[in-house]
Amino acid sequence: MASIRYSQKGMATEPNAAAKKDSQQGFLYLPLIAGWLVPGAGHFLLHKWGRGALLAASILSMFVLGLAMQGKLYGGAHDVLDMLGLAGDLGNGLLYFVSRFLGLGADQVMVTTADYGTRFIVVSGLLNVIAAVDAHNLRTGRKS
Amino acid sequence: MFKPSHFAAVVLFALFASVVFGITQRETPRRMIRYGIYCFVLFVGSAIVLSWVMFLIAR
């Protein structure tokens, strides 16, 4: 009597296919929007816990350190550089809006470390946008 | 107020940016770690090299 063999490929793909099908349900842009509003949330929605935690820790740390260095939160666009800074800051999503509401961050850059802090806040916003787009790529299946 | 030195700020910046680059730009965990380390070394290394270049130009 011939024995039945199960291929590793078949055994490995079945649970993944079920998980993938599960993560494909719902609004297509939800991970993108959630990832923008809250760092790492897009990955958490897709059950990528490790990646989401590392992204959230990195982006949150960068933003908080930027504020701790008395970095400036851009509030308006008076010239082109301000506009670019505001675009970067907006990438932080809710972190930016809550910080603005609480009056955190400096209005004027007075010391060198405040200049570093301003860059930290802008770059954390840009990194958050990259992370949110990555979550969207995971959601659409463009990335595994 | 947190007041890091310029080098400490560079290292922190490189660390956080490398983690995000590693996770988002590669697919497998092994390649993510390798790319993250590569980015970190490039960030810090280029900062050190450019610092020496500026130091020598300013003399």
N, CA and C atoms of all chains as a GROMACS GRO file, in nm:
protein
  609
    1MET      N    1   0.084  -0.120   0.000
    1MET     CA    2   0.000   0.000   0.000
    1MET      C    3   0.088   0.126   0.000
    2ALA      N    4   0.060   0.211  -0.090
    2ALA     CA    5   0.144   0.332  -0.103
    2ALA      C    6   0.116   0.429   0.012
    3SER      N    7   0.224   0.484   0.068
    3SER     CA    8   0.208   0.582   0.177
    3SER      C    9   0.180   0.721   0.121
    4ILE      N   10   0.107   0.796   0.197
    4ILE     CA   11   0.073   0.932   0.153
    4ILE      C   12   0.180   1.027   0.204
    5ARG      N   13   0.230   1.107   0.115
    5ARG     CA   14   0.331   1.207   0.155
    5ARG      C   15   0.272   1.347   0.145
    6TYR      N   16   0.302   1.427   0.242
    6TYR     CA   17   0.258   1.566   0.238
    6TYR      C   18   0.378   1.654   0.210
    7SER      N   19   0.365   1.738   0.112
    7SER     CA   20   0.479   1.825   0.081
    7SER      C   21   0.487   1.937   0.185
    8GLN      N   22   0.612   1.981   0.210
    8GLN     CA   23   0.631   2.093   0.305
    8GLN      C   24   0.562   2.218   0.255
    9LYS      N   25   0.563   2.231   0.121
    9LYS     CA   26   0.504   2.351   0.061
    9LYS      C   27   0.354   2.359   0.093
   10GLY      N   28   0.288   2.243   0.071
   10GLY     CA   29   0.145   2.240   0.096
   10GLY      C   30   0.112   2.263   0.241
   11MET      N   31   0.192   2.204   0.333
   11MET     CA   32   0.166   2.219   0.476
   11MET      C   33   0.192   2.360   0.523
   12ALA      N   34   0.291   2.420   0.460
   12ALA     CA   35   0.326   2.555   0.505
   12ALA      C   36   0.230   2.659   0.450
   13THR      N   37   0.176   2.635   0.333
   13THR     CA   38   0.097   2.741   0.271
   13THR      C   39  -0.047   2.745   0.322
   14GLU      N   40  -0.098   2.632   0.370
   14GLU     CA   41  -0.239   2.633   0.409
   14GLU      C   42  -0.272   2.731   0.522
   15PRO      N   43  -0.195   2.728   0.634
   15PRO     CA   44  -0.227   2.825   0.740
   15PRO      C   45  -0.204   2.969   0.695
   16ASN      N   46  -0.096   2.988   0.614
   16ASN     CA   47  -0.066   3.123   0.567
   16ASN      C   48  -0.177   3.176   0.478
   17ALA      N   49  -0.229   3.086   0.394
   17ALA     CA   50  -0.336   3.127   0.303
   17ALA      C   51  -0.460   3.169   0.382
   18ALA      N   52  -0.487   3.095   0.490
   18ALA     CA   53  -0.604   3.129   0.574
   18ALA      C   54  -0.583   3.264   0.642
   19ALA      N   55  -0.460   3.284   0.692
   19ALA     CA   56  -0.430   3.411   0.759
   19ALA      C   57  -0.436   3.527   0.661
   20LYS      N   58  -0.385   3.500   0.538
   20LYS     CA   59  -0.384   3.604   0.436
   20LYS      C   60  -0.527   3.643   0.398
   21LYS      N   61  -0.612   3.537   0.382
   21LYS     CA   62  -0.751   3.563   0.346
   21LYS      C   63  -0.820   3.644   0.455
   22ASP      N   64  -0.784   3.609   0.580
   22ASP     CA   65  -0.843   3.680   0.694
   22ASP      C   66  -0.805   3.828   0.694
   23SER      N   67  -0.674   3.854   0.660
   23SER     CA   68  -0.627   3.993   0.664
   23SER      C   69  -0.673   4.072   0.541
   24GLN      N   70  -0.723   4.003   0.438
   24GLN     CA   71  -0.767   4.071   0.316
   24GLN      C   72  -0.907   4.129   0.330
   25GLN      N   73  -0.976   4.095   0.439
   25GLN     CA   74  -1.112   4.144   0.455
   25GLN      C   75  -1.110   4.287   0.509
   26GLY      N   76  -1.217   4.361   0.480
   26GLY     CA   77  -1.229   4.496   0.534
   26GLY      C   78  -1.183   4.602   0.437
   27PHE      N   79  -1.186   4.724   0.486
   27PHE     CA   80  -1.152   4.841   0.404
   27PHE      C   81  -1.004   4.837   0.362
   28LEU      N   82  -0.979   4.852   0.233
   28LEU     CA   83  -0.844   4.836   0.177
   28LEU      C   84  -0.743   4.935   0.236
   29TYR      N   85  -0.788   5.058   0.260
   29TYR     CA   86  -0.696   5.163   0.304
   29TYR      C   87  -0.688   5.178   0.456
   30LEU      N   88  -0.754   5.087   0.529
   30LEU     CA   89  -0.754   5.098   0.676
   30LEU      C   90  -0.613   5.089   0.736
   31PRO      N   91  -0.530   4.992   0.695
   31PRO     CA   92  -0.393   4.988   0.751
   31PRO      C   93  -0.312   5.114   0.720
   32LEU      N   94  -0.333   5.170   0.601
   32LEU     CA   95  -0.261   5.292   0.562
   32LEU      C   96  -0.302   5.409   0.652
   33ILE      N   97  -0.431   5.427   0.670
   33ILE     CA   98  -0.481   5.539   0.751
   33ILE      C   99  -0.448   5.518   0.899
   34ALA      N  100  -0.469   5.394   0.947
   34ALA     CA  101  -0.438   5.365   1.088
   34ALA      C  102  -0.288   5.381   1.115
   35GLY      N  103  -0.207   5.336   1.019
   35GLY     CA  104  -0.061   5.348   1.033
   35GLY      C  105  -0.016   5.492   1.034
   36TRP      N  106  -0.086   5.577   0.959
   36TRP     CA  107  -0.051   5.720   0.960
   36TRP      C  108  -0.094   5.784   1.093
   37LEU      N  109  -0.215   5.753   1.137
   37LEU     CA  110  -0.265   5.816   1.260
   37LEU      C  111  -0.187   5.772   1.384
   38VAL      N  112  -0.162   5.642   1.394
   38VAL     CA  113  -0.089   5.588   1.511
   38VAL      C  114   0.027   5.503   1.459
   39PRO      N  115   0.152   5.540   1.490
   39PRO     CA  116   0.267   5.463   1.439
   39PRO      C  117   0.257   5.315   1.475
   40GLY      N  118   0.272   5.230   1.374
   40GLY     CA  119   0.271   5.084   1.396
   40GLY      C  120   0.133   5.022   1.391
   41ALA      N  121   0.027   5.103   1.396
   41ALA     CA  122  -0.110   5.048   1.403
   41ALA      C  123  -0.147   4.971   1.276
   42GLY      N  124  -0.096   5.016   1.162
   42GLY     CA  125  -0.124   4.947   1.036
   42GLY      C  126  -0.072   4.805   1.038
   43HIS      N  127   0.047   4.787   1.094
   43HIS     CA  128   0.106   4.653   1.103
   43HIS      C  129   0.033   4.569   1.207
   44PHE      N  130  -0.008   4.633   1.317
   44PHE     CA  131  -0.083   4.559   1.419
   44PHE      C  132  -0.214   4.504   1.362
   45LEU      N  133  -0.281   4.585   1.278
   45LEU     CA  134  -0.406   4.540   1.216
   45LEU      C  135  -0.385   4.417   1.129
   46LEU      N  136  -0.264   4.406   1.073
   46LEU     CA  137  -0.234   4.293   0.985
   46LEU      C  138  -0.165   4.179   1.061
   47HIS      N  139  -0.168   4.189   1.194
   47HIS     CA  140  -0.110   4.086   1.283
   47HIS      C  141   0.041   4.074   1.268
   48LYS      N  142   0.108   4.181   1.226
   48LYS     CA  143   0.254   4.183   1.219
   48LYS      C  144   0.301   4.250   1.348
   49TRP      N  145   0.293   4.176   1.457
   49TRP     CA  146   0.314   4.235   1.589
   49TRP      C  147   0.458   4.283   1.610
   50GLY      N  148   0.553   4.200   1.572
   50GLY     CA  149   0.694   4.235   1.592
   50GLY      C  150   0.735   4.358   1.514
   51ARG      N  151   0.701   4.357   1.386
   51ARG     CA  152   0.735   4.471   1.299
   51ARG      C  153   0.666   4.598   1.350
   52GLY      N  154   0.538   4.584   1.383
   52GLY     CA  155   0.462   4.700   1.431
   52GLY      C  156   0.522   4.758   1.558
   53ALA      N  157   0.561   4.669   1.650
   53ALA     CA  158   0.617   4.716   1.778
   53ALA      C  159   0.748   4.789   1.755
   54LEU      N  160   0.833   4.734   1.668
   54LEU     CA  161   0.962   4.799   1.640
   54LEU      C  162   0.943   4.934   1.571
   55LEU      N  163   0.850   4.939   1.476
   55LEU     CA  164   0.823   5.066   1.406
   55LEU      C  165   0.767   5.169   1.504
   56ALA      N  166   0.670   5.125   1.586
   56ALA     CA  167   0.609   5.218   1.683
   56ALA      C  168   0.715   5.269   1.781
   57ALA      N  169   0.800   5.179   1.832
   57ALA     CA  170   0.903   5.220   1.928
   57ALA      C  171   0.999   5.320   1.866
   58SER      N  172   1.042   5.294   1.742
   58SER     CA  173   1.139   5.382   1.675
   58SER      C  174   1.077   5.520   1.649
   59ILE      N  175   0.957   5.521   1.592
   59ILE     CA  176   0.895   5.649   1.553
   59ILE      C  177   0.854   5.729   1.676
   60LEU      N  178   0.795   5.661   1.775
   60LEU     CA  179   0.757   5.732   1.898
   60LEU      C  180   0.880   5.787   1.970
   61SER      N  181   0.986   5.706   1.979
   61SER     CA  182   1.107   5.752   2.047
   61SER      C  183   1.165   5.875   1.979
   62MET      N  184   1.166   5.870   1.846
   62MET     CA  185   1.223   5.982   1.772
   62MET      C  186   1.141   6.109   1.795
   63PHE      N  187   1.008   6.094   1.793
   63PHE     CA  188   0.920   6.209   1.813
   63PHE      C  189   0.935   6.266   1.955
   64VAL      N  190   0.935   6.176   2.054
   64VAL     CA  191   0.945   6.220   2.195
   64VAL      C  192   1.082   6.284   2.221
   65LEU      N  193   1.188   6.224   2.166
   65LEU     CA  194   1.321   6.285   2.185
   65LEU      C  195   1.327   6.422   2.118
   66GLY      N  196   1.261   6.435   2.003
   66GLY     CA  197   1.256   6.565   1.935
   66GLY      C  198   1.189   6.670   2.023
   67LEU      N  199   1.079   6.632   2.086
   67LEU     CA  200   1.011   6.725   2.177
   67LEU      C  201   1.098   6.754   2.299
   68ALA      N  202   1.166   6.649   2.350
   68ALA     CA  203   1.251   6.666   2.469
   68ALA      C  204   1.368   6.759   2.441
   69MET      N  205   1.409   6.766   2.315
   69MET     CA  206   1.519   6.858   2.276
   69MET      C  207   1.466   6.997   2.245
   70GLN      N  208   1.339   7.021   2.279
   70GLN     CA  209   1.274   7.151   2.253
   70GLN      C  210   1.264   7.180   2.104
   71GLY      N  211   1.239   7.074   2.027
   71GLY     CA  212   1.221   7.092   1.883
   71GLY      C  213   1.094   7.169   1.852
   72LYS      N  214   1.094   7.232   1.734
   72LYS     CA  215   0.979   7.315   1.695
   72LYS      C  216   0.876   7.230   1.620
   73LEU      N  217   0.748   7.253   1.654
   73LEU     CA  218   0.639   7.192   1.577
   73LEU      C  219   0.587   7.299   1.482
   74TYR      N  220   0.596   7.272   1.352
   74TYR     CA  221   0.553   7.372   1.254
   74TYR      C  222   0.401   7.389   1.261
   75GLY      N  223   0.358   7.515   1.271
   75GLY     CA  224   0.215   7.542   1.283
   75GLY      C  225   0.154   7.600   1.158
   76GLY      N  226   0.234   7.671   1.081
   76GLY     CA  227   0.184   7.733   0.959
   76GLY      C  228   0.292   7.735   0.853
   77ALA      N  229   0.252   7.766   0.731
   77ALA     CA  230   0.348   7.767   0.620
   77ALA      C  231   0.370   7.911   0.575
   78HIS      N  232   0.479   7.972   0.624
   78HIS     CA  233   0.508   8.111   0.587
   78HIS      C  234   0.600   8.119   0.466
   79ASP      N  235   0.686   8.018   0.451
   79ASP     CA  236   0.768   8.008   0.330
   79ASP      C  237   0.782   7.862   0.290
   80VAL      N  238   0.862   7.838   0.186
   80VAL     CA  239   0.870   7.701   0.130
   80VAL      C  240   0.927   7.603   0.234
   81LEU      N  241   1.029   7.647   0.307
   81LEU     CA  242   1.090   7.557   0.406
   81LEU      C  243   0.991   7.522   0.518
   82ASP      N  244   0.913   7.621   0.559
   82ASP     CA  245   0.809   7.595   0.661
   82ASP      C  246   0.706   7.496   0.609
   83MET      N  247   0.674   7.510   0.480
   83MET     CA  248   0.576   7.421   0.419
   83MET      C  249   0.626   7.276   0.420
   84LEU      N  250   0.754   7.261   0.387
   84LEU     CA  251   0.813   7.126   0.387
   84LEU      C  252   0.818   7.069   0.529
   85GLY      N  253   0.853   7.156   0.625
   85GLY     CA  254   0.856   7.112   0.765
   85GLY      C  255   0.719   7.072   0.815
   86LEU      N  256   0.619   7.150   0.775
   86LEU     CA  257   0.481   7.118   0.814
   86LEU      C  258   0.436   6.985   0.754
   87ALA      N  259   0.474   6.962   0.627
   87ALA     CA  260   0.438   6.835   0.560
   87ALA      C  261   0.500   6.718   0.636
   88GLY      N  262   0.627   6.733   0.676
   88GLY     CA  263   0.693   6.627   0.752
   88GLY      C  264   0.627   6.605   0.887
   89ASP      N  265   0.597   6.715   0.956
   89ASP     CA  266   0.532   6.705   1.088
   89ASP      C  267   0.396   6.637   1.080
   90LEU      N  268   0.320   6.668   0.973
   90LEU     CA  269   0.187   6.609   0.957
   90LEU      C  270   0.193   6.458   0.940
   91GLY      N  271   0.308   6.407   0.896
   91GLY     CA  272   0.325   6.262   0.882
   91GLY      C  273   0.313   6.189   1.015
   92ASN      N  274   0.329   6.261   1.126
   92ASN     CA  275   0.318   6.197   1.258
   92ASN      C  276   0.174   6.165   1.297
   93GLY      N  277   0.079   6.213   1.220
   93GLY     CA  278  -0.062   6.181   1.247
   93GLY      C  279  -0.111   6.239   1.378
   94LEU      N  280  -0.172   6.155   1.459
   94LEU     CA  281  -0.231   6.202   1.586
   94LEU      C  282  -0.127   6.258   1.681
   95LEU      N  283  -0.004   6.206   1.675
   95LEU     CA  284   0.102   6.258   1.764
   95LEU      C  285   0.118   6.408   1.743
   96TYR      N  286   0.115   6.452   1.616
   96TYR     CA  287   0.131   6.593   1.584
   96TYR      C  288   0.013   6.674   1.637
   97PHE      N  289  -0.109   6.626   1.608
   97PHE     CA  290  -0.228   6.704   1.647
   97PHE      C  291  -0.241   6.712   1.800
   98VAL      N  292  -0.214   6.602   1.868
   98VAL     CA  293  -0.223   6.602   2.016
   98VAL      C  294  -0.115   6.693   2.074
   99SER      N  295   0.005   6.686   2.020
   99SER     CA  296   0.114   6.771   2.071
   99SER      C  297   0.085   6.919   2.049
  100ARG      N  298   0.028   6.950   1.933
  100ARG     CA  299  -0.009   7.089   1.905
  100ARG      C  300  -0.119   7.135   2.002
  101PHE      N  301  -0.214   7.047   2.025
  101PHE     CA  302  -0.326   7.079   2.115
  101PHE      C  303  -0.275   7.104   2.257
  102LEU      N  304  -0.176   7.022   2.299
  102LEU     CA  305  -0.120   7.037   2.434
  102LEU      C  306  -0.016   7.148   2.444
  103GLY      N  307   0.016   7.208   2.331
  103GLY     CA  308   0.114   7.318   2.331
  103GLY      C  309   0.257   7.272   2.352
  104LEU      N  310   0.286   7.148   2.314
  104LEU     CA  311   0.423   7.097   2.328
  104LEU      C  312   0.510   7.150   2.214
  105GLY      N  313   0.641   7.139   2.234
  105GLY     CA  314   0.732   7.186   2.131
  105GLY      C  315   0.757   7.336   2.142
  106ALA      N  316   0.872   7.379   2.092
  106ALA     CA  317   0.909   7.520   2.103
  106ALA      C  318   0.852   7.600   1.985
  107ASP      N  319   0.830   7.729   2.008
  107ASP     CA  320   0.785   7.816   1.899
  107ASP      C  321   0.904   7.867   1.818
  108GLN      N  322   1.014   7.889   1.889
  108GLN     CA  323   1.135   7.939   1.825
  108GLN      C  324   1.252   7.846   1.857
  109VAL      N  325   1.340   7.826   1.761
  109VAL     CA  326   1.459   7.745   1.785
  109VAL      C  327   1.567   7.837   1.842
  110MET      N  328   1.602   7.813   1.970
  110MET     CA  329   1.697   7.903   2.037
  110MET      C  330   1.835   7.841   2.055
  111VAL      N  331   1.840   7.710   2.069
  111VAL     CA  332   1.970   7.643   2.092
  111VAL      C  333   1.990   7.534   1.986
  112THR      N  334   2.118   7.487   1.979
  112THR     CA  335   2.152   7.388   1.876
  112THR      C  336   2.070   7.261   1.889
  113THR      N  337   2.054   7.214   2.014
  113THR     CA  338   1.980   7.088   2.033
  113THR      C  339   1.834   7.101   1.989
  114ALA      N  340   1.779   7.222   1.997
  114ALA     CA  341   1.641   7.242   1.950
  114ALA      C  342   1.634   7.225   1.798
  115ASP      N  343   1.743   7.260   1.731
  115ASP     CA  344   1.748   7.240   1.586
  115ASP      C  345   1.750   7.091   1.554
  116TYR      N  346   1.830   7.014   1.631
  116TYR     CA  347   1.830   6.867   1.614
  116TYR      C  348   1.688   6.815   1.640
  117GLY      N  349   1.626   6.865   1.746
  117GLY     CA  350   1.493   6.818   1.784
  117GLY      C  351   1.391   6.842   1.674
  118THR      N  352   1.400   6.960   1.611
  118THR     CA  353   1.308   6.991   1.501
  118THR      C  354   1.323   6.890   1.388
  119ARG      N  355   1.449   6.855   1.357
  119ARG     CA  356   1.474   6.755   1.249
  119ARG      C  357   1.422   6.618   1.292
  120PHE      N  358   1.442   6.584   1.420
  120PHE     CA  359   1.393   6.454   1.469
  120PHE      C  360   1.241   6.444   1.448
  121ILE      N  361   1.169   6.551   1.479
  121ILE     CA  362   1.023   6.548   1.467
  121ILE      C  363   0.982   6.536   1.320
  122VAL      N  364   1.046   6.613   1.233
  122VAL     CA  365   1.012   6.607   1.090
  122VAL      C  366   1.042   6.467   1.034
  123VAL      N  367   1.161   6.413   1.069
  123VAL     CA  368   1.200   6.282   1.015
  123VAL      C  369   1.112   6.171   1.072
  124SER      N  370   1.071   6.182   1.198
  124SER     CA  371   0.982   6.078   1.253
  124SER      C  372   0.850   6.076   1.175
  125GLY      N  373   0.804   6.194   1.132
  125GLY     CA  374   0.682   6.200   1.050
  125GLY      C  375   0.703   6.134   0.914
  126LEU      N  376   0.818   6.159   0.853
  126LEU     CA  377   0.846   6.099   0.723
  126LEU      C  378   0.861   5.948   0.735
  127LEU      N  379   0.927   5.903   0.843
  127LEU     CA  380   0.941   5.758   0.865
  127LEU      C  381   0.805   5.694   0.889
  128ASN      N  382   0.717   5.767   0.956
  128ASN     CA  383   0.582   5.714   0.981
  128ASN      C  384   0.505   5.696   0.851
  129VAL      N  385   0.525   5.789   0.758
  129VAL     CA  386   0.459   5.775   0.627
  129VAL      C  387   0.512   5.650   0.555
  130ILE      N  388   0.644   5.628   0.561
  130ILE     CA  389   0.703   5.509   0.499
  130ILE      C  390   0.644   5.383   0.562
  131ALA      N  391   0.630   5.383   0.695
  131ALA     CA  392   0.576   5.266   0.766
  131ALA      C  393   0.430   5.243   0.728
  132ALA      N  394   0.353   5.351   0.714
  132ALA     CA  395   0.211   5.338   0.677
  132ALA      C  396   0.198   5.283   0.535
  133VAL      N  397   0.283   5.329   0.444
  133VAL     CA  398   0.280   5.278   0.306
  133VAL      C  399   0.321   5.131   0.304
  134ASP      N  400   0.415   5.094   0.391
  134ASP     CA  401   0.456   4.952   0.402
  134ASP      C  402   0.336   4.866   0.447
  135ALA      N  403   0.260   4.917   0.543
  135ALA     CA  404   0.141   4.844   0.589
  135ALA      C  405   0.041   4.829   0.475
  136HIS      N  406   0.026   4.933   0.394
  136HIS     CA  407  -0.064   4.927   0.279
  136HIS      C  408  -0.015   4.822   0.179
  137ASN      N  409   0.116   4.817   0.156
  137ASN     CA  410   0.172   4.716   0.064
  137ASN      C  411   0.150   4.575   0.117
  138LEU      N  412   0.158   4.558   0.248
  138LEU     CA  413   0.130   4.426   0.307
  138LEU      C  414  -0.018   4.390   0.288
  139ARG      N  415  -0.102   4.489   0.302
  139ARG     CA  416  -0.247   4.468   0.289
  139ARG      C  417  -0.286   4.430   0.147
  140THR      N  418  -0.223   4.495   0.048
  140THR     CA  419  -0.257   4.466  -0.091
  140THR      C  420  -0.186   4.342  -0.143
  141GLY      N  421  -0.090   4.289  -0.067
  141GLY     CA  422  -0.018   4.168  -0.109
  141GLY      C  423   0.104   4.198  -0.193
  142ARG      N  424   0.136   4.326  -0.208
  142ARG     CA  425   0.255   4.364  -0.286
  142ARG      C  426   0.382   4.323  -0.211
  143LYS      N  427   0.370   4.313  -0.080
  143LYS     CA  428   0.482   4.271   0.004
  143LYS      C  429   0.432   4.165   0.101
  144SER      N  430   0.520   4.071   0.138
  144SER     CA  431   0.477   3.965   0.231
  144SER      C  432   0.543   3.984   0.368
  145MET      N  433   1.519   6.932   2.988
  145MET     CA  434   1.552   6.933   2.844
  145MET      C  435   1.663   6.834   2.816
  146PHE      N  436   1.644   6.757   2.710
  146PHE     CA  437   1.743   6.657   2.669
  146PHE      C  438   1.846   6.725   2.579
  147LYS      N  439   1.974   6.716   2.619
  147LYS     CA  440   2.078   6.784   2.541
  147LYS      C  441   2.187   6.686   2.500
  148PRO      N  442   2.165   6.611   2.394
  148PRO     CA  443   2.269   6.518   2.350
  148PRO      C  444   2.381   6.591   2.276
  149SER      N  445   2.498   6.527   2.271
  149SER     CA  446   2.605   6.584   2.189
  149SER      C  447   2.568   6.561   2.042
  150HIS      N  448   2.641   6.626   1.952
  150HIS     CA  449   2.611   6.610   1.810
  150HIS      C  450   2.623   6.464   1.769
  151PHE      N  451   2.730   6.397   1.820
  151PHE     CA  452   2.751   6.257   1.784
  151PHE      C  453   2.640   6.167   1.840
  152ALA      N  454   2.600   6.193   1.964
  152ALA     CA  455   2.490   6.113   2.023
  152ALA      C  456   2.362   6.130   1.943
  153ALA      N  457   2.337   6.254   1.896
  153ALA     CA  458   2.218   6.279   1.815
  153ALA      C  459   2.226   6.202   1.684
  154VAL      N  460   2.346   6.198   1.625
  154VAL     CA  461   2.365   6.124   1.499
  154VAL      C  462   2.337   5.976   1.521
  155VAL      N  463   2.391   5.920   1.631
  155VAL     CA  464   2.373   5.776   1.659
  155VAL      C  465   2.225   5.744   1.682
  156LEU      N  466   2.156   5.828   1.759
  156LEU     CA  467   2.013   5.804   1.784
  156LEU      C  468   1.932   5.812   1.655
  157PHE      N  469   1.960   5.915   1.577
  157PHE     CA  470   1.892   5.933   1.448
  157PHE      C  471   1.915   5.810   1.360
  158ALA      N  472   2.042   5.768   1.351
  158ALA     CA  473   2.076   5.653   1.265
  158ALA      C  474   2.007   5.526   1.314
  159LEU      N  475   2.000   5.508   1.444
  159LEU     CA  476   1.939   5.388   1.501
  159LEU      C  477   1.791   5.378   1.463
  160PHE      N  478   1.717   5.485   1.489
  160PHE     CA  479   1.572   5.482   1.463
  160PHE      C  480   1.542   5.473   1.312
  161ALA      N  481   1.615   5.552   1.234
  161ALA     CA  482   1.590   5.550   1.088
  161ALA      C  483   1.627   5.414   1.030
  162SER      N  484   1.735   5.353   1.080
  162SER     CA  485   1.777   5.222   1.026
  162SER      C  486   1.675   5.113   1.058
  163VAL      N  487   1.616   5.118   1.176
  163VAL     CA  488   1.514   5.018   1.213
  163VAL      C  489   1.397   5.026   1.115
  164VAL      N  490   1.351   5.150   1.089
  164VAL     CA  491   1.236   5.168   0.998
  164VAL      C  492   1.274   5.128   0.856
  165PHE      N  493   1.392   5.170   0.810
  165PHE     CA  494   1.436   5.133   0.674
  165PHE      C  495   1.447   4.982   0.660
  166GLY      N  496   1.507   4.917   0.759
  166GLY     CA  497   1.526   4.772   0.754
  166GLY      C  498   1.393   4.699   0.742
  167ILE      N  499   1.296   4.738   0.825
  167ILE     CA  500   1.167   4.668   0.826
  167ILE      C  501   1.087   4.695   0.698
  168THR      N  502   1.094   4.818   0.650
  168THR     CA  503   1.006   4.854   0.538
  168THR      C  504   1.066   4.822   0.400
  169GLN      N  505   1.198   4.814   0.392
  169GLN     CA  506   1.259   4.799   0.259
  169GLN      C  507   1.297   4.656   0.224
  170ARG      N  508   1.288   4.563   0.318
  170ARG     CA  509   1.321   4.423   0.291
  170ARG      C  510   1.209   4.331   0.338
  171GLU      N  511   1.208   4.208   0.287
  171GLU     CA  512   1.094   4.119   0.315
  171GLU      C  513   1.118   4.017   0.425
  172THR      N  514   1.236   3.955   0.428
  172THR     CA  515   1.260   3.850   0.528
  172THR      C  516   1.332   3.908   0.650
  173PRO      N  517   1.308   3.853   0.769
  173PRO     CA  518   1.372   3.908   0.890
  173PRO      C  519   1.525   3.916   0.880
  174ARG      N  520   1.586   3.812   0.822
  174ARG     CA  521   1.733   3.812   0.810
  174ARG      C  522   1.782   3.928   0.724
  175ARG      N  523   1.711   3.951   0.611
  175ARG     CA  524   1.752   4.060   0.522
  175ARG      C  525   1.719   4.196   0.584
  176MET      N  526   1.613   4.201   0.665
  176MET     CA  527   1.579   4.327   0.734
  176MET      C  528   1.692   4.368   0.830
  177ILE      N  529   1.741   4.268   0.905
  177ILE     CA  530   1.847   4.297   1.003
  177ILE      C  531   1.974   4.342   0.930
  178ARG      N  532   2.007   4.270   0.823
  178ARG     CA  533   2.129   4.304   0.748
  178ARG      C  534   2.119   4.443   0.688
  179TYR      N  535   2.004   4.476   0.631
  179TYR     CA  536   1.987   4.608   0.569
  179TYR      C  537   1.984   4.718   0.675
  180GLY      N  538   1.924   4.688   0.790
  180GLY     CA  539   1.922   4.785   0.899
  180GLY      C  540   2.063   4.817   0.948
  181ILE      N  541   2.144   4.712   0.964
  181ILE     CA  542   2.283   4.734   1.008
  181ILE      C  543   2.360   4.812   0.900
  182TYR      N  544   2.337   4.777   0.774
  182TYR     CA  545   2.402   4.846   0.662
  182TYR      C  546   2.369   4.995   0.664
  183CYS      N  547   2.240   5.028   0.682
  183CYS     CA  548   2.198   5.169   0.687
  183CYS      C  549   2.260   5.240   0.806
  184PHE      N  550   2.262   5.173   0.922
  184PHE     CA  551   2.319   5.234   1.043
  184PHE      C  552   2.466   5.269   1.021
  185VAL      N  553   2.540   5.173   0.966
  185VAL     CA  554   2.684   5.196   0.941
  185VAL      C  555   2.703   5.310   0.841
  186LEU      N  556   2.619   5.313   0.737
  186LEU     CA  557   2.632   5.421   0.638
  186LEU      C  558   2.600   5.557   0.699
  187PHE      N  559   2.494   5.564   0.781
  187PHE     CA  560   2.457   5.692   0.846
  187PHE      C  561   2.572   5.742   0.932
  188VAL      N  562   2.616   5.657   1.025
  188VAL     CA  563   2.719   5.700   1.121
  188VAL      C  564   2.854   5.720   1.050
  189GLY      N  565   2.887   5.626   0.960
  189GLY     CA  566   3.014   5.635   0.888
  189GLY      C  567   3.023   5.761   0.805
  190SER      N  568   2.915   5.792   0.731
  190SER     CA  569   2.919   5.913   0.647
  190SER      C  570   2.926   6.039   0.732
  191ALA      N  571   2.863   6.037   0.849
  191ALA     CA  572   2.870   6.154   0.939
  191ALA      C  573   3.015   6.174   0.987
  192ILE      N  574   3.082   6.064   1.022
  192ILE     CA  575   3.221   6.075   1.069
  192ILE      C  576   3.312   6.123   0.956
  193VAL      N  577   3.296   6.066   0.838
  193VAL     CA  578   3.382   6.104   0.723
  193VAL      C  579   3.359   6.251   0.688
  194LEU      N  580   3.234   6.293   0.680
  194LEU     CA  581   3.205   6.433   0.645
  194LEU      C  582   3.255   6.528   0.754
  195SER      N  583   3.250   6.485   0.879
  195SER     CA  584   3.302   6.569   0.989
  195SER      C  585   3.450   6.592   0.972
  196TRP      N  586   3.523   6.484   0.938
  196TRP     CA  587   3.667   6.498   0.917
  196TRP      C  588   3.696   6.586   0.795
  197VAL      N  589   3.618   6.572   0.691
  197VAL     CA  590   3.638   6.654   0.569
  197VAL      C  591   3.619   6.801   0.605
  198MET      N  592   3.511   6.832   0.680
  198MET     CA  593   3.485   6.972   0.717
  198MET      C  594   3.594   7.025   0.810
  199PHE      N  595   3.642   6.937   0.899
  199PHE     CA  596   3.749   6.977   0.992
  199PHE      C  597   3.876   7.014   0.914
  200LEU      N  598   3.909   6.931   0.814
  200LEU     CA  599   4.031   6.956   0.735
  200LEU      C  600   4.014   7.078   0.644
  201ILE      N  601   3.894   7.103   0.592
  201ILE     CA  602   3.869   7.221   0.509
  201ILE      C  603   3.880   7.347   0.595
  202ALA      N  604   3.831   7.341   0.717
  202ALA     CA  605   3.828   7.460   0.803
  202ALA      C  606   3.967   7.498   0.856
  203ARG      N  607   4.065   7.407   0.848
  203ARG     CA  608   4.198   7.439   0.903
  203ARG      C  609   4.275   7.536   0.815
   0.00000   0.00000   0.00000
